[in-house]
Amino acid sequence: MQNQNAICLTGEEMATLLGTSLSYIHKIWKLQEWPSLKSHSGQAGRPISLAPLSQLPDRIQIAWVEKSKISKKTAQIILEWPLRQKYYEERKKKWDGNSYGICPFARELLVQHFPEFSNLNAKEPDFFQPIAPQKSKKEPFQEEYTLIPLLKLQAAAGAGVENFDPEEAPKHLAFRKAWLHRNVQANPEGLVLVYAYGDSMEPTLMDQDVLLIDRTQKDPKNGKIFVIEVEGRLLVKRLELLVDGQVMLRSDNPLYTPQKLPTDEGVQIVGMVVWRGGRV
């Protein structure tokens, strides 16, 4: 008896076969609770969902036979599946747990493509023990997400806001680890979130935007936006490195004049702004 889970389709493949959108396939897949398996062969090892062909609706099986390049070995495997008589395809009818095998019309088409297998008989349905649909297990929250502290302070795009306490974090925001790795490329342990305040960095940063700060990046970089602590006040400015070694603090809003970065002991670079989030 051949393993009926050996031939599977992805959501993208089903959407192509039916000439519909991937979102529609995912919607029906979830609504009817089609059985699914997990594969780790996706991009960057990320798991993808696969649906066994033997447990999919008739129309998908028929489209697959009509449009796919099928090898003789695969055809032989499928033609030995049991011949199912009914499959629940109504929009709100869930998979019944017993609709295994190949539908009659798809089998007939397959025999037309491979007449040498016309004498190959389908297995009796009783040989197969119905299996309940497999519900995918969600990864633990801690494995997929990381919590970034949202500090109770504001980095002013202006004169500065006092009372910087990096240890005070009454809130945390969850970020996907994969997204951080792909877009920020920073160690999550070095990241903090603060609110922007004021209009001096508009239109790049707006008042009350949430800023993601990489505290491991403290070396000035020309043209990058940094959060600077000046005597307990936080400023968010774009840095300009001058040829004489001095650093200018520039605002993206032309109404504000540039100023030199002080060099006394009360000044330190908190980190570089690597992401912003705000209202549309």
HELIX and SHEET records of a PDB file:
HELIX    1   1 GLN A    4  ALA A    6  5                                   3    
HELIX    2   2 GLY A   11  LEU A   18  1                                   8    
HELIX    3   3 LEU A   22  GLN A   32  1                                  11    
HELIX    4   4 GLN A   43  GLY A   45  5                                   3    
HELIX    5   5 LEU A   53  GLN A   55  5                                   3    
HELIX    6   6 ASP A   58  LYS A   67  1                                  10    
HELIX    7   7 LYS A   72  LEU A   79  1                                   8    
HELIX    8   8 PRO A  104  HIS A  113  1                                  10    
HELIX    9   9 PRO A  115  PHE A  117  5                                   3    
HELIX   10  10 PRO A  125  PHE A  127  5                                   3    
HELIX   11  11 PHE A  141  GLU A  144  1                                   4    
HELIX   12  12 LYS A  177  TRP A  179  1                                   3    
HELIX   13  13 LEU A  180  VAL A  184  3                                   5    
HELIX   14  14 PRO A  188  GLY A  190  5                                   3    
SHEET    1   A 3 CYS A   8  LEU A   9  0                                        
SHEET    2   A 3 ILE A  48  PRO A  52 -1                                        
SHEET    3   A 3 LEU A  37  SER A  39 -1                                        
SHEET    1   B 9 LYS A 171  ARG A 176  0                                        
SHEET    2   B 9 TYR A 145  ALA A 156 -1                                        
SHEET    3   B 9 LEU A 191  TYR A 197  1                                        
SHEET    4   B 9 VAL A 210  ASP A 214 -1                                        
SHEET    5   B 9 VAL A 267  GLY A 277 -1                                        
SHEET    6   B 9 ILE A 225  VAL A 230 -1                                        
SHEET    7   B 9 ARG A 233  LEU A 241 -1                                        
SHEET    8   B 9 VAL A 247  ARG A 250 -1                                        
SHEET    9   B 9 GLN A 259  LYS A 260 -1                                        
END                                                                             
